[in-house]
Amino acid sequence: MTKADLVDKMAKDADIAKVAAGKALDSLIDAVTRTLKKGDKLALIGFGTFSVGKRKARTGRNPQTGAAIKIPARKVPRFSAGKTLKDALR
């Protein structure tokens, strides 16, 4: 499913215009992004929790040359599915 497909589904289910559904989806994405940038969690009960994880710095290999390279530490987005979502997939 693409973003456009999701906007169409939201508009149909909520009986609103596609433009309004698109704005609502953009607002949700923006809220998740801003919350994670601050280092906070965003929990949607039953659906899941978005959070920020940390990866340690490590040494990797260049696949073309085999030379060792340093991979810096970084923050990564994480998603943990909620019980309702997990049960729906069974």
C-alpha positions in Angstrom: 0.0 0.0 0.0 1.3 3.4 -0.9 0.7 6.7 0.8 -1.8 7.7 -1.9 -3.7 4.4 -1.3 -3.7 5.1 2.4 -5.1 8.6 1.8 -7.8 7.2 -0.4 -8.8 4.6 2.2 -8.8 7.2 5.0 -11.0 9.6 3.0 -13.4 6.8 2.1 -13.7 5.4 5.7 -14.0 8.8 7.4 -16.2 10.2 4.6 -14.0 13.2 4.1 -12.2 14.8 1.1 -8.9 13.3 0.0 -7.2 16.7 0.6 -8.3 16.6 4.3 -7.3 13.0 4.7 -3.9 13.8 3.1 -3.4 16.7 5.6 -4.4 14.4 8.5 -1.9 11.8 7.4 0.9 14.4 7.0 0.1 15.8 10.4 0.4 12.3 11.9 3.8 11.7 10.2 5.0 15.1 11.3 4.0 14.4 14.9 5.8 11.1 15.0 8.9 12.7 13.5 9.0 15.6 15.9 8.4 13.3 18.9 11.2 11.0 17.9 13.6 13.9 17.2 13.1 15.0 20.8 14.0 11.5 21.9 10.5 10.8 23.3 8.3 7.8 22.7 4.9 7.9 20.9 2.5 5.2 22.0 -0.7 4.4 20.2 -2.5 2.0 22.5 -3.3 -1.3 20.7 -1.4 -0.3 17.5 2.2 0.1 18.8 5.0 2.3 20.1 7.4 4.4 18.1 10.7 5.0 19.9 14.4 5.9 19.2 17.1 3.3 19.5 20.8 3.7 19.5 23.4 1.7 17.5 27.0 1.6 18.8 29.9 2.6 16.6 31.4 -0.5 15.0 33.9 -1.7 12.4 32.6 -2.9 9.1 34.2 -4.0 5.8 34.0 -2.4 2.3 32.6 -5.3 0.2 34.5 -4.2 -2.9 38.0 -3.9 -1.3 37.7 -5.7 2.0 39.2 -2.7 3.8 38.0 -2.1 7.3 35.9 1.0 7.8 34.5 2.7 10.9 30.7 3.0 11.1 29.8 5.8 13.5 27.2 5.5 16.3 23.7 6.6 15.3 20.1 6.9 16.4 17.5 4.7 14.6 13.7 4.7 14.7 12.1 1.6 16.3 8.5 0.3 16.2 7.1 -2.2 18.6 3.7 -3.6 17.6 0.9 -3.5 20.2 -1.2 -6.5 21.3 -4.2 -5.6 19.2 -2.1 -5.4 16.0 -0.2 -8.6 16.8 -3.5 -10.5 17.4 -5.0 -9.2 14.1 -2.1 -10.8 12.2 -2.6 -14.2 13.6 
